[in-house]
Amino acid sequence: MSEAGTAGAAAGTAPLSGFERWLTVWVFACIAAGILLGRMFPEPVRWLANLEVARVNLPVGLLVWAMIVPMLTRIDFAAIGAVREHWRGIAVTLAVNWALKPLAMAVLAWVFVRHLFSAWLPAAEQDAYVAGLILLAAAPCTAMVFVWSEIVRGDPAFTLTQVALNDTIMVFAFAPIVALLLGVSSVTVPWSTLLASVVVYIVVPLAFAQAVRAKLLARSRDELDRALAAMKPVSTAALLATLVLLFAFQGEAILAQPWIIAMLAVPIAVQVALSSSVAYAANRRLGVAHAAAGPSALIGASNFFELAVAAAIGLFGLGSGAALATVVGVLVEVPLMLAVAALVVRSRAWYERGAIRSRAPAR
């Protein structure tokens, strides 16, 4: 195994901190706090929600930087060549993101919205709910996956490479996939939102993080290590603050239609469970190292909800069922991804037993 691979494996053995073990509790507390703030201070919250460029909310963008800059600072570009060892993991994630997940969500939306829950959902909005769910699954997450990768002690170079590939594919594949699954001839993609999101959530923080890394390394390796240790709590605090802000923005819609939101959450939860399980199991079968398989499972299951919300509003309107369905994705994704991350961490020993057998040469 390469030095980079050994380091990743060693990192994977680190247990979750006490705070991380209780992170789900903090997440739900932040969700409740956000909804409460939205109800108590609607005007200031509305003002913050309107601070946008190309439908990218600037306060959320700043908090996302605070989340991911410490993680991006850890990336050593000299070690990115070692990602070639994980090409099977990259192939699995691409297949799940761009084939399994959108198709599975289209089927799940049809099953749950059109059949199992149709009697309790407004008939006039069912097409829009299906469209919103498909929009949610058609693009993989860009920013939050760095948080999930950090929690499961994933290889940061693998995560960055996978996100970069997904962003490139998204530019060309998002509109055709959505158009195919919605059965329409053309879809207006909010390209300004897509490109602005990539710049805001990847290009700028990555450039800043690498500049900080270079400056610290110029002093000493110990200086870099101390700074990375000091920055780690910032990521978690920014994640929790982001949740407060997002749910302050969306709290009114959530409280107005709780039962509809609960029903729309079901296909999203099933899709997350299916996509993450398939990615994790396929990586284990192919003998992929856990440091790549963990992020692969999480990237495979998560959604680019910022783009989905913007596309739904642009196509169907702010008050549409499609926009509401994408908002439900914001509501349920963080708790679900934390649950997946916890399972990935706790199953590491089981995973490695199977992955080692798969890597062993046939006799």
C-alpha angles and dihedrals in degrees: 000000000000123000090253092050092049091051091051092050092049091051090051091062093060111110123233114268120244090256092050091051089058095039093111090059091051090048093056090045089054091048090054091045092050094051090047092050091050090054097044099041107026097157098053090043091050090050091053091047090055094055094102141142114197087345091302107128109231099209090051090046091054091049091049088054089053088051099049107028092078089051094046089049088063092060115106107199089199087068096050090094087069088067086081085077087065099049090124090057091050091049091050093050093048091050092049095044099046105029114018102036102050093042093045092051091050089054094044092048090051092048098046104030099035099037123007097039100022095107091059100040123080106263092217092058101043094095089051093049090053091048092050092051091050091049089051094054098040097079127046121229118272110187111020093056089076087063093049091046091052092051093053092043091245126176103270093206090054091049093049093047092049093049091048090052092048092049091052093048091045092062090060104027108040098078097042093048093049092044092051095047095044091048095233130129098233140010126201105229117201092236092175089058093046094049094040090051092052090049095044098042102034119011101046099040092044092052091046093046094050091048089053091047093051092049093050093045089052087063099042143303089251090057090055093048092050092049092049091051091049093048097050097085089050091068094055093044090051091049091054093045090050090054092051090052097045093050092044086058095046102031096101093056091046095051093044095058110022098154094049089050091051091052094047090049092063099070090042091053092047091049092051092049093047097045096044093045094049092047094046094046093045091051091050091049090051094048096245115168115257091239087067100031093058095056089039091059092047096045089047092056104037127089136219093238095171090063092040093054092047093048092047092051092046094048103035109013137259095280096044129120088242092059090047092051091054090048088056086058089060090049098052105028100078097050090043094049091047088054091050091047091052091051091049091052095045094046096052095109091049090046095050093051090059095038092053091051090050091051093049113103116251115255 
